[in-house]
């Protein structure tokens, strides 16, 4: 009996020690990352969801403001071909002959931004719109021609372009002309989206900054704020939806990766895709979302889903690509894991004590 008492004492001592280092992943608050930095864990509440939705709306408005263009008309650039018509003066309009097409007989803007025109000489056309250039030529020709009637047209748009890459059927370069080009127009001219395209993840690179827009909101909900106007040098990148996944781990029935289809996936839906929480081992009050923000520390959100209101919050919490969902284990589950590993050792100790007593 003494031996069994001693083994019982040993059993309790080992068990209490092992509880602190129980096997399996365990989330603590606040969370600590390598290097000793502490990351704040933010509870998922109704106020937080409202703040996140308001922040997203503000971001959409800001992006739209970045893409607002002033109605100045097409700005002539280097390489553009101009047709200058002076009525009643064919020798000025088609000096190379009337049988040549307009583009080859037109005036091309040189690398220095200038064009040459008879009587007028060198005129800087780059950086001007058509109306401004017409006024300059009219004023200078009036010295040689009484009341000149003059028109200027861009017949070769060569100076401005946007680049289409990613999951579109015809990637390449699109020239910009005097008709404003929107993102929807550009994708249509490029053959449309491929089956692997991520509608909610279209990036536009401009002046060293990347803006993300939601084509699904444009196509499915007629959200015109997403149909932005492009400008010279923009790079439109339609992302691959295969990278749009979240990872569900911990005490769920089927830990797995879940794809974000067309940009919509809630926390509740992601857990549902993984078979739901494991009722025998999960702590429903300890569901965490780890989000990589691209900064030194990630963001961690905590959901208490022990009550129905928690799942309502989970339904409104939108997931982002590469998020990690971790469902923590209940305390009893940690205890059971320790017991399952200690039982073989305890049995051996008990057999040894019985042999000693006999």
PyMOL commands that set and color helices and strands:
alter all, ss='L'
color gray80, all
select helices_A, chain A and resi 2-19+46-66+90-93+102-105+130-141+183-189+215-221+224-226+241-243+267-273+308-316+331-357
alter helices_A, ss='H'
color red, helices_A
select strands_A, chain A and resi 31-33+37-39+41-43+81-86+107-108+114-117+121-124+150-156+161-166+172-175+197-206+209-213+235-240+245-250+256-259+282-291+299-303+324-329
alter strands_A, ss='S'
color yellow, strands_A
deselect
rebuild
show_as cartoon
